Amino acid sequence: MSEHKHVYQEKENGGPTFVLLHGTGGNENDLLPLAKMIDEKANVLGVRGNVLENGMPRFFRRLQEGVFDMEDLKKRTDELNDFLQQAASQYKFQDQDVYAIGYSNGANIAANLLYEHGSVFKGVFLFHAMVPQQKEQLPNLSETAVFVGAGKNDPMIPADQTNTLITDLQQAGASVESYWTTGGHQLLREEVDEAKRWYDTLRG
């Protein structure tokens, strides 16, 4: 079994489930307040990354800032995909009503789950993500909606990286909405408010 240290909170049996994927140095509890701001009734599965970089949890290794260890990225993405399938079975949440919320490193692996495994989520919140890999052809993502939150002055993620990600996802059939702040790498309240508005519209 693919193991990840995690926390699961069931709020509404049969309701949506949020998978929370933290940034570098975070943990499985980091994004719980964010999930609550978007939908306080959603079940939440907070997951901790299995890789340590100078003692800080991450979801996959990198060679340097902005340069991913591609072999490890593939391995960890498959590992996380297996874990999510097992968690859906164990906690009996509907795998067709699952949303991922990823920030930074967590957003990158969430994006790569789409690149490698297709529409594993109904919706994905990608906060401060970059394109995870160059891939000739992505799986069909017409079943997935994506919200991208980004900062125009993010020192860690060049805007063209985020734009490539958006283009890739759109070409794969995903419905994508992006929201750009004038800020940097930190997550701003205005992004969260926009993400909630997008989510509420999606849920109808």
C-alpha positions as CSV (number, residue, x, y, z in Angstrom):
1,M,0.0,0.0,0.0
2,S,1.2,3.5,-0.9
3,E,1.5,5.3,2.5
4,H,1.2,9.0,3.1
5,K,0.9,10.7,6.5
6,H,-2.5,12.3,6.3
7,V,-5.6,13.6,8.1
8,Y,-9.2,12.9,7.1
9,Q,-12.2,14.8,8.3
10,E,-15.7,13.8,7.2
11,K,-18.1,16.6,7.2
12,E,-20.9,15.5,4.9
13,N,-21.5,11.9,3.9
14,G,-21.8,11.8,0.1
15,G,-20.7,15.5,-0.2
16,P,-17.6,16.7,-2.1
17,T,-14.1,15.8,-0.8
18,F,-11.1,18.1,-0.9
19,V,-7.6,16.6,-1.3
20,L,-5.1,19.1,0.3
21,L,-1.6,19.3,-1.1
22,H,0.8,21.6,0.8
23,G,3.7,23.7,-0.3
24,T,7.4,23.0,0.6
25,G,7.8,22.7,4.3
26,G,4.1,22.3,5.0
27,N,2.1,19.4,6.3
28,E,-1.2,17.7,6.1
29,N,-2.9,20.3,8.3
30,D,-1.6,23.4,6.4
31,L,-4.5,23.9,4.0
32,L,-7.4,23.0,6.3
33,P,-8.3,26.7,6.9
34,L,-8.2,27.3,3.2
35,A,-10.5,24.3,2.5
36,K,-12.9,25.7,5.1
37,M,-13.0,29.1,3.5
38,I,-13.9,27.5,0.1
39,D,-16.5,25.0,1.4
40,E,-16.8,24.4,5.1
41,K,-19.1,21.4,4.4
42,A,-16.6,19.5,2.2
43,N,-14.9,16.4,3.6
44,V,-11.1,17.0,3.7
45,L,-8.1,14.7,3.1
46,G,-4.9,16.5,4.0
47,V,-1.8,14.7,2.7
48,R,1.8,15.1,3.7
49,G,4.5,14.8,1.0
50,N,6.9,11.8,1.3
51,V,10.1,13.6,0.4
52,L,12.3,15.7,2.7
53,E,14.4,18.6,1.5
54,N,16.6,19.9,4.4
55,G,14.0,18.5,6.8
56,M,11.1,20.2,4.9
57,P,8.3,17.9,3.5
58,R,7.7,18.0,-0.3
59,F,5.8,15.8,-2.7
60,F,8.8,15.2,-5.0
61,R,12.5,15.9,-5.3
62,R,14.0,18.8,-7.2
63,L,17.5,19.3,-8.4
64,Q,17.4,23.0,-7.7
65,E,14.7,25.7,-7.4
66,G,12.5,25.3,-10.5
67,V,14.3,22.2,-11.8
68,F,12.4,19.0,-11.0
69,D,13.8,15.5,-10.6
70,M,11.7,14.1,-13.4
71,E,12.2,10.4,-12.5
72,D,11.2,11.1,-8.9
73,L,8.2,13.3,-10.0
74,K,6.8,10.4,-12.0
75,K,7.4,7.9,-9.2
76,R,5.8,10.1,-6.5
77,T,2.9,11.1,-8.8
78,D,2.0,7.4,-9.4
79,E,2.5,6.8,-5.6
80,L,0.1,9.6,-4.7
81,N,-2.5,8.4,-7.3
82,D,-2.4,4.9,-5.7
83,F,-2.8,6.4,-2.3
84,L,-5.8,8.5,-3.3
85,Q,-7.6,5.5,-4.8
86,Q,-7.0,3.6,-1.6
87,A,-8.1,6.5,0.6
88,A,-11.3,6.9,-1.5
89,S,-12.1,3.2,-0.8
90,Q,-11.0,3.4,2.9
91,Y,-12.9,6.5,3.8
92,K,-15.7,5.8,1.3
93,F,-15.7,9.2,-0.3
94,Q,-17.1,9.4,-3.9
95,D,-14.2,9.4,-6.2
96,Q,-16.2,11.2,-8.8
97,D,-16.7,14.3,-6.6
98,V,-13.2,15.0,-5.5
99,Y,-11.4,18.3,-5.7
100,A,-7.7,18.9,-5.2
101,I,-6.4,22.1,-3.6
102,G,-2.7,22.5,-4.2
103,Y,-0.3,25.3,-3.3
104,S,3.2,25.6,-4.8
105,N,4.9,22.2,-4.6
106,G,1.5,20.6,-3.9
107,A,-0.1,22.4,-6.9
108,N,2.7,21.1,-9.1
109,I,2.1,17.5,-8.2
110,A,-1.7,18.0,-8.5
111,A,-1.0,19.3,-12.1
112,N,1.2,16.4,-12.8
113,L,-1.5,14.0,-11.7
114,L,-3.7,15.4,-14.5
115,Y,-0.8,15.1,-17.0
116,E,-0.2,11.5,-16.0
117,H,-3.5,10.1,-15.0
118,G,-6.2,12.3,-16.6
119,S,-9.4,13.4,-14.9
120,V,-8.7,12.0,-11.5
121,F,-10.4,15.1,-10.0
122,K,-13.7,16.8,-10.8
123,G,-12.0,20.1,-10.1
124,V,-8.5,21.3,-9.2
125,F,-7.3,24.5,-7.5
126,L,-3.8,25.2,-8.6
127,F,-2.3,28.1,-6.5
128,H,1.1,29.2,-7.7
129,A,1.9,26.3,-10.0
130,M,4.3,25.8,-12.9
131,V,4.2,23.5,-15.8
132,P,5.3,20.1,-14.3
133,Q,6.8,18.6,-17.5
134,Q,7.0,18.9,-21.2
135,K,4.5,16.3,-22.5
136,E,3.6,15.8,-26.2
137,Q,0.1,14.7,-25.5
138,L,-2.0,15.0,-22.3
139,P,-4.8,12.7,-21.4
140,N,-8.4,13.9,-22.1
141,L,-9.2,16.3,-19.4
142,S,-12.7,17.3,-20.5
143,E,-14.2,16.0,-17.3
144,T,-12.0,18.4,-15.1
145,A,-12.4,22.1,-14.3
146,V,-9.3,24.0,-13.1
147,F,-8.8,27.2,-11.2
148,V,-5.3,28.7,-11.5
149,G,-4.3,31.4,-9.0
150,A,-1.0,33.2,-9.7
151,G,1.1,36.2,-8.8
152,K,2.4,38.5,-11.6
153,N,5.5,39.2,-9.4
154,D,6.1,35.6,-8.2
155,P,9.9,35.3,-7.9
156,M,9.8,31.5,-7.9
157,I,7.5,30.9,-10.8
158,P,7.9,32.8,-14.1
159,A,4.5,33.8,-15.6
160,D,5.3,32.0,-18.9
161,Q,5.5,28.7,-16.8
162,T,2.0,29.2,-15.5
163,N,0.8,30.3,-18.9
164,T,2.2,27.1,-20.5
165,L,0.4,25.1,-17.9
166,I,-2.9,26.9,-18.6
167,T,-2.5,26.3,-22.4
168,D,-1.6,22.6,-21.9
169,L,-4.7,22.0,-19.7
170,Q,-7.0,23.9,-22.2
171,Q,-5.7,22.0,-25.1
172,A,-6.4,18.7,-23.2
173,G,-10.0,19.8,-22.9
174,A,-10.1,21.1,-19.3
175,S,-12.2,24.1,-18.5
176,V,-9.6,26.6,-17.0
177,E,-10.1,29.9,-15.2
178,S,-7.1,31.9,-14.2
179,Y,-6.8,34.7,-11.7
180,W,-3.7,36.8,-11.5
181,T,-2.8,39.1,-8.6
182,T,0.0,41.7,-8.6
183,G,1.5,39.8,-5.7
184,G,4.4,37.3,-5.3
185,H,4.5,33.7,-4.2
186,Q,2.3,34.0,-1.2
187,L,-1.3,33.1,-1.3
188,L,-3.5,36.2,-1.1
189,R,-7.1,36.4,0.2
190,E,-8.3,37.8,-3.1
191,E,-7.2,34.6,-4.8
192,V,-9.1,32.5,-2.3
193,D,-12.2,34.7,-2.7
194,E,-12.0,34.2,-6.5
195,A,-11.5,30.5,-6.1
196,K,-14.6,30.2,-3.9
197,R,-16.6,32.2,-6.4
198,W,-15.5,29.8,-9.2
199,Y,-16.2,26.8,-7.0
200,D,-19.7,28.0,-6.1
201,T,-20.5,28.6,-9.8
202,L,-19.2,25.1,-10.6
203,R,-21.3,23.5,-8.0
204,G,-24.3,25.4,-9.2
